[in-house]
Amino acid sequence: MSIGKNIARLRKGKGWTQAELGERLGVSNQAVSKWESEMSMPDIMLLPTLADAFNCYIDELFSREVKTETSYYLCTEFPWADDSTIRGVVCEGRKILQINSIVDRFTFEIKGDAKNVQSECNIKVNGDVLGTCSSGGDIHIEGSICGTCNTDGDIVVGKNLTGTCNTDGDITCGGNLSGNVSCEGDLTVRGAVKSERIEASEMVAESIEAERIDGNVVCNSIKCEKIEGDVTIKTKE
């Protein structure tokens, strides 16, 4: 297939008129018409601009064959900023799916440390998270997290949790917790808790220091100005 016919095919695939394509390329619609009718060819210096406009490789302008390798440099339609956040998505066709029964079956796993992580899927990080972590499902961090943690599911942190934590599920922390917590489920902390405000159905920890607690508490020692719930002090055997 000639380049003229390919330009016409690619242009129509984008839904553009000849004038609209010409405007993107900085040429007249008459020039585009001449290319497509094979009366002339585009200048060789214009080929990279043509390929960018159609999100294809230059050699695809001369052939029907489409390369299977994805040029991620050309993926510019994502609905977020070009920042340092690592994002995991599940797509159906070209549609990015939100949390549902399909997405919930996926786990976005990161081996090693991460800065900011966001996904509608479940998230698992085998190291530490040094920033925020946001998920539509469960979050499992084998190391520590130093930042905000938001999810609709459960949160499991192997070591320390430092920062604000919000979830509709349970929170389990294997180390110390320092920050505000809001969870509709249970909060279990193996180490000490230091926070301004904690909201949980039931909270279990070694020691607690907080300004306000909403929920029942089970611990070895507690220092709190206001508690909305029952307090049980564990006795040492």
Salt bridges, closest charged atoms under 4 A:
GLU36 OE2 - ARG11 NE 2.61
ASP59 OD2 - LYS67 NZ 3.31
ASP83 OD1 - ARG87 NH1 2.96
GLU142 OE2 - LYS124 NZ 3.84
GLU199 OE2 - ARG197 NE 3.11
GLU206 OE2 - LYS234 NZ 3.88
ASP214 OD2 - ARG197 NH2 2.81
ASP214 OD1 - ARG212 NE 3.11
GLU228 OE2 - LYS226 NZ 3.87
